[in-house]
Amino acid sequence: MKENKYLSVQMLGEYIHFSKSYIYKMVGNNSIPHIKLGTRTLFERELIDKWVKNGGRMDSDLPQLPKL
């Protein structure tokens, strides 16, 4: 079975074992990477995997290394 590139709230909940209400709370706080398409909220699997590996922090929340 092919993995979806984009996940719905329901699919994300099953993927990372969070309730839908908690996911909506994180979306409202802008603390999880998401895409709004009209009334739909979608999540890119690759960004969610990165977000989980970063301990639930978005890339913009992480300290940036100085450019050399």
C-alpha atoms as an extended CHARMM CRD file, in Angstrom:
* protein
*
        68  EXT
         1         1  MET       CA              0.0000000000        0.0000000000        0.0000000000  PROA      1               0.0000000000
         2         2  LYS       CA              1.3010000000        3.4490000000       -0.9440000000  PROA      2               0.0000000000
         3         3  GLU       CA              1.7970000000        5.9120000000        1.9130000000  PROA      3               0.0000000000
         4         4  ASN       CA             -0.0670000000        9.1830000000        1.4990000000  PROA      4               0.0000000000
         5         5  LYS       CA              2.0350000000       12.3270000000        1.1930000000  PROA      5               0.0000000000
         6         6  TYR       CA             -0.6750000000       14.3220000000        2.9640000000  PROA      6               0.0000000000
         7         7  LEU       CA             -2.6230000000       13.2850000000        6.0460000000  PROA      7               0.0000000000
         8         8  SER       CA             -6.0180000000       14.4030000000        7.2710000000  PROA      8               0.0000000000
         9         9  VAL       CA             -6.6030000000       15.1080000000       10.9660000000  PROA      9               0.0000000000
        10        10  GLN       CA             -8.0560000000       11.6030000000       11.3550000000  PROA      10              0.0000000000
        11        11  MET       CA             -5.0940000000        9.9760000000        9.5870000000  PROA      11              0.0000000000
        12        12  LEU       CA             -2.5830000000       12.0430000000       11.5770000000  PROA      12              0.0000000000
        13        13  GLY       CA             -4.2340000000       11.0240000000       14.8340000000  PROA      13              0.0000000000
        14        14  GLU       CA             -3.8180000000        7.3700000000       13.9120000000  PROA      14              0.0000000000
        15        15  TYR       CA             -0.2490000000        7.9750000000       12.7040000000  PROA      15              0.0000000000
        16        16  ILE       CA              1.0790000000        9.7210000000       15.8470000000  PROA      16              0.0000000000
        17        17  HSD       CA             -1.5200000000        8.4420000000       18.3420000000  PROA      17              0.0000000000
        18        18  PHE       CA             -2.9750000000       11.8410000000       19.3060000000  PROA      18              0.0000000000
        19        19  SER       CA             -6.6650000000       12.6630000000       19.6450000000  PROA      19              0.0000000000
        20        20  LYS       CA             -8.3130000000       14.8140000000       16.9970000000  PROA      20              0.0000000000
        21        21  SER       CA             -9.1450000000       17.4630000000       19.6010000000  PROA      21              0.0000000000
        22        22  TYR       CA             -5.4830000000       17.7000000000       20.6640000000  PROA      22              0.0000000000
        23        23  ILE       CA             -4.3910000000       17.9950000000       17.0260000000  PROA      23              0.0000000000
        24        24  TYR       CA             -6.8870000000       20.8260000000       16.4580000000  PROA      24              0.0000000000
        25        25  LYS       CA             -5.5650000000       22.5170000000       19.6010000000  PROA      25              0.0000000000
        26        26  MET       CA             -1.9900000000       22.3400000000       18.2410000000  PROA      26              0.0000000000
        27        27  VAL       CA             -3.1760000000       23.6960000000       14.8760000000  PROA      27              0.0000000000
        28        28  GLY       CA             -4.8730000000       26.5900000000       16.6720000000  PROA      28              0.0000000000
        29        29  ASN       CA             -1.6460000000       27.3370000000       18.5520000000  PROA      29              0.0000000000
        30        30  ASN       CA              0.3400000000       26.9650000000       15.3110000000  PROA      30              0.0000000000
        31        31  SER       CA              2.5870000000       24.4510000000       17.0780000000  PROA      31              0.0000000000
        32        32  ILE       CA              2.3700000000       21.6970000000       14.4480000000  PROA      32              0.0000000000
        33        33  PRO       CA              3.1980000000       22.0430000000       10.7330000000  PROA      33              0.0000000000
        34        34  HSD       CA             -0.0630000000       22.1100000000        8.7720000000  PROA      34              0.0000000000
        35        35  ILE       CA             -1.6790000000       23.3430000000        5.5780000000  PROA      35              0.0000000000
        36        36  LYS       CA             -5.1150000000       24.9590000000        5.4050000000  PROA      36              0.0000000000
        37        37  LEU       CA             -7.0690000000       24.3890000000        2.1790000000  PROA      37              0.0000000000
        38        38  GLY       CA            -10.3880000000       26.1050000000        2.6130000000  PROA      38              0.0000000000
        39        39  THR       CA            -11.9520000000       24.3950000000        5.6030000000  PROA      39              0.0000000000
        40        40  ARG       CA             -9.6620000000       21.3540000000        5.4270000000  PROA      40              0.0000000000
        41        41  THR       CA             -6.5360000000       20.9580000000        7.5050000000  PROA      41              0.0000000000
        42        42  LEU       CA             -3.8260000000       18.7280000000        6.0310000000  PROA      42              0.0000000000
        43        43  PHE       CA             -0.4170000000       17.6290000000        7.2360000000  PROA      43              0.0000000000
        44        44  GLU       CA              2.5760000000       16.7390000000        5.0730000000  PROA      44              0.0000000000
        45        45  ARG       CA              3.9190000000       13.3900000000        6.2990000000  PROA      45              0.0000000000
        46        46  GLU       CA              7.5680000000       14.3890000000        5.7630000000  PROA      46              0.0000000000
        47        47  LEU       CA              7.1730000000       17.5630000000        7.8500000000  PROA      47              0.0000000000
        48        48  ILE       CA              5.3520000000       15.6370000000       10.5900000000  PROA      48              0.0000000000
        49        49  ASP       CA              8.1790000000       13.0810000000       10.7190000000  PROA      49              0.0000000000
        50        50  LYS       CA             10.6850000000       15.9490000000       11.0680000000  PROA      50              0.0000000000
        51        51  TRP       CA              8.5130000000       17.5960000000       13.7170000000  PROA      51              0.0000000000
        52        52  VAL       CA              8.3700000000       14.3790000000       15.7670000000  PROA      52              0.0000000000
        53        53  LYS       CA             12.1580000000       13.8830000000       15.4780000000  PROA      53              0.0000000000
        54        54  ASN       CA             12.6430000000       17.4820000000       16.7040000000  PROA      54              0.0000000000
        55        55  GLY       CA             10.6840000000       16.6850000000       19.8500000000  PROA      55              0.0000000000
        56        56  GLY       CA              7.5130000000       18.4420000000       18.7130000000  PROA      56              0.0000000000
        57        57  ARG       CA              9.2430000000       21.6920000000       17.7810000000  PROA      57              0.0000000000
        58        58  MET       CA              8.9030000000       23.3790000000       14.4390000000  PROA      58              0.0000000000
        59        59  ASP       CA             12.0670000000       24.2370000000       12.4860000000  PROA      59              0.0000000000
        60        60  SER       CA             11.4700000000       27.9320000000       13.1060000000  PROA      60              0.0000000000
        61        61  ASP       CA             11.5550000000       27.2430000000       16.8820000000  PROA      61              0.0000000000
        62        62  LEU       CA             14.9560000000       25.5870000000       16.6880000000  PROA      62              0.0000000000
        63        63  PRO       CA             18.1580000000       27.5940000000       17.1000000000  PROA      63              0.0000000000
        64        64  GLN       CA             19.8510000000       28.3450000000       13.7960000000  PROA      64              0.0000000000
        65        65  LEU       CA             23.5410000000       27.8680000000       13.2140000000  PROA      65              0.0000000000
        66        66  PRO       CA             25.4060000000       30.9900000000       12.1160000000  PROA      66              0.0000000000
        67        67  LYS       CA             26.2930000000       31.0910000000        8.4220000000  PROA      67              0.0000000000
        68        68  LEU       CA             30.0010000000       30.9010000000        7.7250000000  PROA      68              0.0000000000
